[in-house]
Amino acid sequence: MSARGPSPRSDPAWADWRRSFVEDMGALVLVNGTPPAVLRVLAWMVVCEPHEQTAGDIQKHLELSAGSVSVAVRSLCDKGVIERATRPGDRRTYYRLCEDGWERALAARFRALTEVRSVAERAMAAAGADADERLVEMRDTSALVESGVDKLLRHCIRRSGPEPAAATRITADV
């Protein structure tokens, strides 16, 4: 128990499947370079009640520092996964998942494939006849996966609503 009262994690409502989900997400190492706190905040936003949370709410429930929450919500907002919300008569900022946040997150994550393909294509153009099968394979594999991801995202978008802005889409030119 802290000076602020009982820990949110000692609350029986927290000691359910939500806690396991948040901690499991925070332990993922598959999302390279993403701090565990960001993944924990993302997981919390998926399962929290109510759906809109203030930074203080997030901090309290996840027992994270104000700085960790600030960095996490800024990162998730920048990626288009969560968004800020306000309420009339309330000066606090609330956060909630974006409707197309998962599609945006995946598009941002896989945008690297487009960059890899583009780098390989520039190298192939510069190398001319000296470009061997390794460089061609790199370009072709990146383009193939990129195309599959684009089809998958289009399916997700059709399932959930209108297509996001072109800047969030991946395209393959091969």
Beta strands, then each sheet from edge to edge (+ up, - down):
strand 1: 53-54
strand 2: 82-87
strand 3: 90-97
sheet 1: 1+ 3- 2+
end
